[in-house]
Amino acid sequence: MPSDRGAIPGAEFLPLAEAGRVQQQRWRRQSSYVMSASAFYRKLFGVNRLTGDVEEINDLPFTDKEMLREDQAEHPPFGQYLATRADKISRIHRTSGTTGLAMNLALTASDAEMTASVAARAQTAAGLGSGHCVIHCLNYQLWMGGYTDHASLEATGATVVPFGVGSTERLIRTIVELGVSAISCTPSYPAVVEAKLAELYPDLGPRDLGLTLGLFGGEPGLDDPEFRRRLEDTWGFAARNANYGVSDVLSNFAGQTEFSNDLHFIALDVLLPELVDPESDRRLPWREGQHGELVLTHLTKEAQPLVRFRTGDIIKLTGLGTARCGRTAPRFRVIGRTDDMVVVRGLNLFPTMVAGVINQFPELSGEYRIVLSGPPPYDFLPVEVEVISGRHHVEGLAQAVEAAIKRELGATAQVDVLAPMSLPRTEGKTRRVFRK
């Protein structure tokens, strides 16, 4: 079993050539480990022995979520891609199962330590550290984003308040009474807090809570300048995407800094990233401006190592040189998810693209959803939006939003403008695409 599995301190600042040497060294060990310990990959890769050359990854079969679901269904509870003895498992998380079979995610002690260390890089890059008191408002009940992200927040040196979800009124009191300076939650959750403040404490505004840093993850949104501006203007804090990850792979491996809205991929020492064309499966060049589906390979994982895992996230590489913050970690933006893509008359549209248009209208709250009736193809994009509190339906607003979507995205839209607070708010991940 490979012994060198930990995160390398300062890996996000390594010259890329040095990072490449680390990846080669670690794949040599990891490939041997995978073939000896994972019955799943022995079956998938067949009799062909891996050479340990990192370039061979390009020619290996993909792994996807459905394959893992089937494996766990046939070989419960962890599947044959579990590559360690059950008594070596230190922690178990579980996905919600809202889009299929709930997945059981296992971590060894080494996996857990590595996960927290890597995620702490993203939180630190976002500005969190010693002297901060951060309240963590993600779901602790089985979900990877709860306890695992809590551990990463602690690894930055910050004081962490393990609040979880629910009881927004109690959250407000806790922030005020403890002098909390930072909040960790989804980008849509501040709107829930705003509504509760208006309901229960009309003389207390979001800025009065005294938060200086907002750390967000679990949903898109912060890539949109208008959404970020509105959030920062309302709350008076610096808003950062400090928590981008994939539960099956690593809970957090990318985050923003004060210098850029782009995400830094801060895990080159433990993950090998690729870009592929989601339609043809063709591997795409890793260069600035390229976009494609993000595919990841573990270089150090013990419990459930994955090779060429298709994340379903479509990203665009925005920078490969040294950034202003001194990090050499590649920079990227998330365009959308393959399963959230809506094709309208040949145009590939993602919810984040629609949000970018909606957030240009100050009359709108920024909440929206795309409600699709029946299977594709679609001739138009049906979008529901809502006006901000204190306003009634604005004459001609639906037509103005439709015109903006047509102008900027090229798609015909049918927009329904709803009354304030008509669309559901959630403390967890907000769903944007509904298929009837």
N, C-alpha and C positions, 0 to 999 in steps of 0.2 A: 504494500500500500504506500502511495506517495507520502512522504513526511513533510514536505514543504508546501503547506496548504494555506498559510496565513496571508493576509493582505500585507503588501509591502509598504511601509511608511513612506509617504511622499510620492507614491507611484504616479499621481496625477501631474507631477512636475517633471517626470523622467523624459529625457529626449526620446523621440519616437523610435529611433534605432535601438536604444536600450530596451524600451518596452517590447519591441519585436523579439529581442533575444530572450527576454523573460518568457514571452509567450511560447517560443520554441522549446525552451527548457521545460516548461510546465506541461506542454502538450505531450512531450516525450514520455513523461511520467504518467500523465492522465490517460493517454491512449492505452497504455499497458494495463492500467487499473480498470478502465471501462471494460476492456475485453476479458479480463479475468474475473471481474466481480458482477457484471451486469448481464444476466441471461437475455434481457430484452435486446441489448445491442449485439450480442453474439448472434442472435437470430436475425436481426435486421441487416447486419453487415455480412453475414454468411461466413464462408471459410476463409475469406480474404483477410490476411493478417495485416494489422496496421503497422506502418513503418516507424511512426513517431515523428515524421516530418510534418510540420504544421501545414504545408501546402496541400497535403493529402485530404485535408478537411473539405476542400473545394469539390472533391469528387464523391463525397459520401452522401448517402440518402438523407433527406430531411426528416426531422421529427416534428409532429404537430400535436396540437391539443387533443384532437380526436383519437390519435394513436395512444396517447397516455390514458385517456378515459377508458378506452377498450381494454388496455392492459390492466388497469386497476379493477375493472369489472370482472375480468377473467381470473385475476390473481389478487383478490383483496387481502389486506386493505391498502397495500402500498404499490402493488404491481411488481412485475419482474424487473423494472428498471431501478428498483431499490438495490443498491450495491453494497450494503453493509448489513451486519446482523441486527435483528430487531432490538437486542439489548444495548446496542450502541447508539440508538436514537435518543437524543436529548430532549427534543421538543417536537410537537405535532401541531400543525395548523390545518385549517380546512377551508376550502372555498365555499361560496354560498350555494353553488349549483343552480343558479338562476338560468343559465344557458345550457344546462346539461347535467350530467352526473357530478355531484360534489366531489372535489379532488382532495385527497389526503396528502399533505406536504410534510415531509420528514426532514429534520435537521439533526446532524450530530453536533456535539459540543464544538468541534472545530468549525463546522458550517455556520453555527450561530455566531461564533466570535468573528469569523471572517465577514459575515453579512453585516453585523453591526459596525465593524471598522470601516468597511467600504461606504456604507450609507452615511456614516458620520462625516465623511469627506464632503458629501453633497450638502449636508446641513451646515457644516463649517464654511463652505464656499458661499453659502447664502447669508452668512453673517452671524450665525448662532455660536455662542461659546460661553466661557466662564463669565459670570456676572449676569447672565440672562436667567429669568424664571419663565419657562415655557409651559403652557398648558396644552396637553395633547388630546385632541378631540376626534380621534379615529376609533373605529370599533375594535374593542379588545376581545370580543367574543369569537374566538377561533380564527378570525381574519388575520392574515399576515401583517397587514398595515397597523394593527394595534400594538401588541407587545413588542414585535420585532422593531418597528419604528421607534417605539419608546426607548429600547436599548440603544439605538443609534443616537437619539437625542441626548441620552446620558453620556455617551461616549465623546460628545463634544465638550464636556465639562459643564454644561448648563444644568440648572436645577429643573427637574421635570415634575409636573403635576399630572398624574394619570387620570384624566377626567373621563375619556370615552365619549359615547354619544347619549343623547337624551337629556332631559331636564335643563333646557336652555336658560331658564330663570336662575337656576342654581349656578350655572356657568358664569353668568353675569356677576352674581354676588361673589363668587370665588375669585374672579379676575380683580375685582375692586378690593376685596378684603386682603388678598395676598400680595397685591402689587405686582401682578403678573405683567411681564413686558413683551412676551411673544406668544403667538398662538400657532399651533400645528393642526391643520384641518383641510377639508376639500375647498376649492375655490367658490363653490356655491353656498357653503355654510354661513359665511358672514351675512348673507341676505336673510337667513333664518334668524340670526341674532338681531339684525336691524329691526325686523318685524316684531320680535318679542320686546325689544327696547321701546318701540313706539307704542306697543300695547300696554306695557306695565309701568314704564318709566318715561313718560312723555317729556320730562325735563332733562333727560339724560341722553346725550347723543353718542354715537360710536366713538368719536374722538375723546369723549370724557372717560372712557375706560382706560386710557393711558397706554395702549399697546403701541410698541415702536417697530415690531417686526412680525410680518405674517408669512408663515411657511406653509406652502400649499402643495398638494399632490392628489393623485387618484382620479383626477378629471382634467380635461383640457380647459383652456380659457385664458391663462395668463400670457400666452403668446400674442393675444390680441391687444394692441396698445390702448385702445379705447376702454376695454374691460379693466385693464390694469390701472389706467388713470382714474377711472371712476371709483375703483376699490380704494386706491391710495388717497384720493381726495376725500372720500367719505370717512375713512378710518384714521387717516393721519399716520399710517405706518408704511414701511417699505415692504412691498409685496414681492415675494420670490417663489418661483417653482423650485422647491428644494427636495422634491420627492418623486422622481420618475423611476419606475421599475416594472417588472413583470413577475407576478407571484411565483410562477413555476420556476423561474430562473434566479432572480435576486430581487428582494423587495424594493431596493433603491440603489440605482447605479448612475444617476445623472441629476444635476442640479444647476441652477443659475447663480451668477455672482452679481455684485452691484454694477458691474461694467457692461453687462449684456443681457438681453432677454433670451439668448440662445442657451441651450442645455450643454453642459460639459459631460462627456462620457468618461467618468472618473474611475473606471474599473478594468483598464486594459491589462492589469496584472492578474485578474481572475476570470475575465471573460474575453472571448475572441468574437468581435462583431463582423458581420457581413451585410451586404445589401443584395437583394435579389429582385427580379421583376416578378410581381405577384401573379401575373398572367402566364408567362412562359417558364417561370422558375429559373431563368438564366441569371447567373451571377453577374452583378454589375460592378464597375470599377469604383473603388473607394477613393473618391476625389470630391473636392469642393463643388457644390452645385448639383451633385448627383442625388436623386431621390429614389427610394424603393422600399421594400419590406425589410425590416430589421430581423436578421437571423443571428442567434447567439449560441456559442459553445462554451460550456464550463471548462475551465482549466484547473480547478482545484476542488470542485465539489465532491463530497464523500457519499452522502445518503442517496440522493437521486440525481446523479450527473446526467446532463443532457448534451447531445451533440447535434449541431445544426437545427436548433429549435426555432420554428417559425413563430414569431411573436404576434403577427397580425397587425403590427404598427407600421404605418408608412411614415418614414422620416426623410428629411432633406439635410444633407451635410452642408454646413455653413462655414466651417473653418477648420483647417488642419495645422495651422501654424501656432506659434506661441501667442497666447491671448494677453490682454493688458494686465490681467491678474497674475501672469507668470506661469499659468498652467498650460501644459502641452496637450492635455486631454482634448480629443476631437470635440467639435461643437456641432450641434444639430438642432433642428426643430421638428416637432411631431406634426405631420399634416393630418393624419386621421387613422382610422382602423379599417382593415379590409372588410370586416363584418358590419361596419357602420356606413360603408360607401353606398351611396344612392346614385344610380345611373338614370339620368333624365335625357332622353333623346341623344344618347351617345356621350353625354358629359358625365365624368366621374366627379361627384360632389361629396364632400365630407361635412359633418356638422360644424367643425371649426371654421370652415369657409363661410357658412351661413351666419355664424355668430359674428364674424368680422364685419358683415354688412349691418346686422341688426344693432350692434353696439355703436354705430355711427349716428343713431337717432336718439337724441336726449329725451324724447317723449316716452321711450320704451324702457322697461326695467332691465332688459338684458336677458330675461328668462325667455325660453322658447322651446318648442319641440316640433319635430317633423313626424307627421302621422300619415302612414302609408296604408292605403286600402288595396288589398289584393296583391298578387305577385307582380313582379316586373314583366314587361317594360313599363316605364312611366313617362307620360307626356308632359307632366308638370310637377313641380315640387310643392306639396301642401305644408305650409308652415303656420304654426300658431304662435303669436307673440302677445305681450300684455303691456299696457301703459303703466307708467309709474304711479305710485300712490298719490292721491290728491288730484289726479286728472281723470277726466271722462274721455270717452272715445273721441279722438281727434279726426275731424273731417278730412278725408283724402289720405290718411296715414297709410292705410293698407295699400293703396295704389302707389304711394311713394316708395314703400318698402319693396313692392313687386318690381317697380322700375329700377331700383338700385340693385336688386338681385340679378335682374336681366342685364343690366349694364356691366356689372362687375364679374358675374359668374357665367353669364351667357345663357342662363336657364330661365324658362318661364316658371313663375311661382304663383301660387294661390295663397294669399296671406289673410288670416283671420286675426283681427285685433281684439283681444279680450280685456276685461276689466282688471283693475289692479288685484294682485294676489290670486288670480284665477288658476295659474299653473302651479303644480305641486312643488314644494320645497322639500329637500331631504338633507339629513345630517350625514348620509353616506354618499355614494357615487350617484350623480344625477344622470338619469337616462334621457337621451335626446332623440333617439329614433324609435318610434313605435310602429310595429307592423301588425295590422289587423288580420 
